[in-house]
C-alpha cells in the first residue's frame, strides 16, 4: 500500500499560498516562484470544463512528490461576489466542493479525497472579514485542517502578539502553525523553521487516520525523512539562528529600556524624591539600603521589562512554529523562578529565553528541575556577557558607530602586519547605576511558587 496524502493548500490571497508552497518544498521540487507563477490561472469556460483531465476553476495546480500530492487552490474569493469572501461558506463544504471537482476531472481515484488542509491566514487579521473569520472557526469541524499564520511583514512585536492571540481565539492553539511564506519580510526574526512543524504535523495527521499497518507507516515516515532530509537541515540551521537572534535582541532591549528616561509628572517626581529620601534615611539609620523603596521610574521600567520577556516567549514559540499564550508565559516564568526586575534585567531576559527555548524543543521533554538548572546556568553565563542596548525603532543603534575603520582590512598589501588597527569603543556596558532593585513580578511568578510537572512535551495532537 502506497501511503501518499493529498494536501489542499487554500487561501484568501493567491500570493501567500503559492509562497508557502515554495517554502515548504525542497529545492528543485517546483519551479522557482515568479510573479507570473503567483497569479491565479485563467478561469475555464463551460466548453473546457473540468473534464478530459483539465483543471477546474477551483484548482490552480497539482504538484506530485514522492511523499504527497500538493493541491494548490485558486483564491477562495473567486467563489464570492465582487471578489469578496463568500458568506456562509464552511471549511467542510469547501473541502467537499474541491473533492468533487478533483474527482470530476479524474485527478483523484474514486476512493480518495483530501487528507489534510492548509489554510493560509495572513497577519492582517484586524482587516479580516467576518465571513473569513467564520470560515476559520468552522475548521473545528474538520479534524484534518491546519491554520497557517504566514506573516508577510510585521510592523511591531506587539502587533505580532495580537495577531497570534486573535488567531488562537478563532481556531485554538493546537491546529495553528506559524510558518512564513517564501517572501516573508518579518522584521524582527526569521520563522522559516516553523515550516518544519507544518510538515511534521501534516505527516502525523495523515498517518493517524491512515488505515495501514505499522510497517507501512514506518516506511512512509522514512520516505518523508529522506525527501525532506536536506530541507530539515536548513530549517534547523534557520531555527538556531532565529533563536539566537531573538534572545540576544531581547536581552539588549532590556538594557535599552533601563537606559531610557521616563517622563513623569511633577507630582510623581516629588513622590519619587520622597521615596528616594526614605532610602537615604534607611541607610543613615543603619539598614544599609536593605529596605529599598522603588521609585516611579523603576516601576515603569519593571512593567516594560516584563512585557519584553513575554514578547520574547511568543517569538521563541513562533520560531518553532507554535502559538504561545498567557499560560505559556506564566509556566515558563515559574520554571525560571523569576522574581525581581530590573536588577540584572538583561541577564534574566537571556536566561528566560533559554528556558523557553528548551520548553518548545519538540525533541526533548525537560522536567522542572532541568528547566530550573537551565535558568540558573544561563544566568551565570549571561552576567559575563555584554548585551548592547537594542532599540526596535533603530535596530542598528546598538552598534558602535564611533569605532575607527581598520584600514588593514581594506588593503593588506599597503600596511605592515603589525599596523595599528582602530579599536572599538570599550565603554559598551550599561551603567551599573541603573541596575537597581525594583518591584517583584506577580506572586504567581515568585520564588515561593512550587514548580509544576514538566508539561513541556510539545508533540502536536489532533483535535
Secondary structure by P-SEA (a helix, b strand, c coil): ccbbbbbbbbcccaaaaaaaaaaacccccccccccccccccccccccccccccccccccccccccccbbbbbbcccccccccccccccccaaaaaaaaaaaaaaaccccccccccbbbbbbccccccccaaaaaaaaaccccccbbbbbcccccccaaaaaaaaaaaaaacccccbbbbbcccccccccccccaaaaaaaaaaaaaaaaccccaaaaaaaaaaaaaaaaaaaaaaaaaaaaaaaaaaaaaaaaaaaaaabbbbbcaaaaaaaaaaaaaaaaaaaaccccccccccaaaaaaaaaaaaaaaaaaaaaaaaacccccaaaaaaaaaaacccccccaaaaaaaaaaaaaaaaacccccccaaaaaaaaaaaaaaaaaccccbbbcccccccccccccccccccccccccccccccccccccccccccccccccccccccccccccccccccccccc
